[in-house]
Amino acid sequence: VVTENGLRRKIADTYVESLKGLGPLFQAPPYSPDETSCHFYPFFAFSRDALLEYLRGRNIFPSVHYRSNANYRVYNDIVRLSDLRGSKLYEDHQITLPMFPGMTDIEVQMVSRAVNDFYLEHI
């Protein structure tokens, strides 16, 4: 487990470094390498759905990791969407970039390059 967590942290560090030119609105929240396994890399994207499509067209398969609790019927009587504006923003923009211990440096750079290319072409 320690080895796999270290590999995921290395991937997260590479994403942070290679995507920093996109600005703070795109980066995942700061993390402490001593406190997280980095089992996923949340990234916040403008035009998220277009980015998902763009990446999938390049055989890169990110996911959407978070849905607001307001989307679940079990919370209908407890949660009001108006109370969860931050969670709605998170849900609408969050994308999880591929991350697994077996990813090669080349694969991580391919993902980073594709994200950067998307924004170079669309902004």
Secondary structure, 3 states (H helix, E strand, C coil): CHHHHHHHHHHHHHHHHHHHHHCCCCCCCCCCCCCCCCCCEEEECCCHHHHHHHHHCCCCCCECCCCCHHHCHHHCCCCCHHHHHHHHHHHHHEEEECCCCCCCHHHHHHHHHHHHHHHHHHC
